Amino acid sequence: MLEETERGEDTALARYRSALKDELPADIRSVVEAQMQGVQRNHDQIRALRDQHKAAATH
């Protein structure tokens, strides 16, 4: 389940990166960048949980 969630976060990050390649008004760019940072934090937390779970399963 964590791997699927991480895959979803990967997809979201890719879309945010794509959106930021476009010309956006400064206020919109600021919002998109802030949202992308939140998605990145979520992604990193999910990856850490996944790695902890894998490590616990092998012990």
Contact map, one row per residue, 1 for C-alpha under 8 A:
11111000000000000000000000000000000000000000000000000000000
11111100000000000000000000000000000000000000011011000000000
11111110000000000000000000000000000000000000001001000000000
11111111000000000000000000000000000000000000000000000000000
11111111100000000000000000000000000000000000010000000000000
01111111110000000000000000000000000000000010011000000000000
00111111111000000000000000000000000000000000000000000000000
00011111111100000000000000000000000000000000000000000000000
00001111111110000000000000000000000000110110000000000000000
00000111111111000000000000000000000000000010000000000000000
00000011111111100000000000000000000000000000000000000000000
00000001111111110000000000000000000000100000000000000000000
00000000111111111000000000000000000100110000000000000000000
00000000011111111100000000000000000000000000000000000000000
00000000001111111110000000000000000000000000000000000000000
00000000000111111111000000000001100100000000000000000000000
00000000000011111111100000000000000100000000000000000000000
00000000000001111111110000000000000000000000000000000000000
00000000000000111111110000000000000000000000000000000000000
00000000000000011111111100001001100000000000000000000000000
00000000000000001111111000000000000000000000000000000000000
00000000000000000111111100000000000000000000000000000000000
00000000000000000001111110000000000000000000000000000000000
00000000000000000001011111011000000000000000000000000000000
00000000000000000000001111111000000000000000000000000000000
00000000000000000000000111111100000000000000000000000000000
00000000000000000000000011111110000000000000000000000000000
00000000000000000000000111111111000000000000000000000000000
00000000000000000001000111111111100000000000000000000000000
00000000000000000000000001111111110000000000000000000000000
00000000000000000000000000111111111000000000000000000000000
00000000000000010001000000011111111100000000000000000000000
00000000000000010001000000001111111110000000000000000000000
00000000000000000000000000000111111111000000000000000000000
00000000000000000000000000000011111111100000000000000000000
00000000000010011000000000000001111111110000000000000000000
00000000000000000000000000000000111111111000000000000000000
00000000000000000000000000000000011111111100000000000000000
00000000100110000000000000000000001111111110000000000000000
00000000100010000000000000000000000111111111000000000000000
00000000000000000000000000000000000011111111100000000000000
00000000100000000000000000000000000001111111110000000000000
00000100110000000000000000000000000000111111111000000000000
00000000000000000000000000000000000000011111111100000000000
00000000000000000000000000000000000000001111111110000000000
01001100000000000000000000000000000000000111111111000000000
01100100000000000000000000000000000000000011111111100000000
00000000000000000000000000000000000000000001111111110000000
01000000000000000000000000000000000000000000111111111000000
01100000000000000000000000000000000000000000011111111100000
00000000000000000000000000000000000000000000001111111110000
00000000000000000000000000000000000000000000000111111111000
00000000000000000000000000000000000000000000000011111111100
00000000000000000000000000000000000000000000000001111111110
00000000000000000000000000000000000000000000000000111111111
00000000000000000000000000000000000000000000000000011111111
00000000000000000000000000000000000000000000000000001111111
00000000000000000000000000000000000000000000000000000111111
00000000000000000000000000000000000000000000000000000011111
